[in-house]
Amino acid sequence: MGRRELKKEATRQEILTAAAELFRTKGYEATSVDDIVLAADVAKGTFYYHFQAKEELVMALQEAELKAAAERAKKRMTNGEPAMKILFDFLTESAHWTQVNPDLARALFKQKFEMMTRGDQNQTQDCPMSKGPPAFVKEYFFDTITQLLSAAQQAKEIRSDVEATELARLIIPVVMSSRMHWLMDPSNESLTESL
């Protein structure tokens, strides 16, 4: 990556860092693009060069979290840890993000449902959602779960008479439903404990 690309990526990260802090302290709805550019010390045009709207920031923040969690899970797999333990930890870690960022999680679910309703994303056979989630969700969430289930089958931790992709198609809607239910009434209990 050249100097120019490194500078672009650094500016993008500064915007994301500023937005994440503002969303945490001020709340998603109360944070404006003007607040973000002021906190990141960039021009509004620079913001729009990197992101089309505030909503895109939420997707980028979740993508970074999912990517990091998926990388940690894959590293643990290569270290020989039990796949089912890694899977439970991976699901708990992703639920934890929802629990500590409920405003962002609500905004994210809303965006995803709107995208699926409009048919913005390419349809994919291997995903549990009919019109498909954003590509990063498939890559870092669905594919990671599928790989962990496959590894668990190979290690004889779970049954192997059902394909890992089919098992993932059964698990993921339950996980997503649990998150949505918790987001509607977070006073119930800890989301990570309910998994």
Secondary structure, DSSP 8 states (H G I E B T S, - for coil): --HHHHHHHHHHHHHHHHHHHHHHHH-TTT--HHHHHHHHT--HHHHHHH-SSHHHHHHHHHHHHHHHHHHHHHHHHHTT--HHHHHHHHHHHHHHHHHH-HHHHHHHHHHHHHHHHHT-S---TTSSSTT---HHHIIIIIHHHHHHHHHHHHTTSS--SS-HHHHHHHHHHHHHHHHHHHHH-TTSS-HHHH-
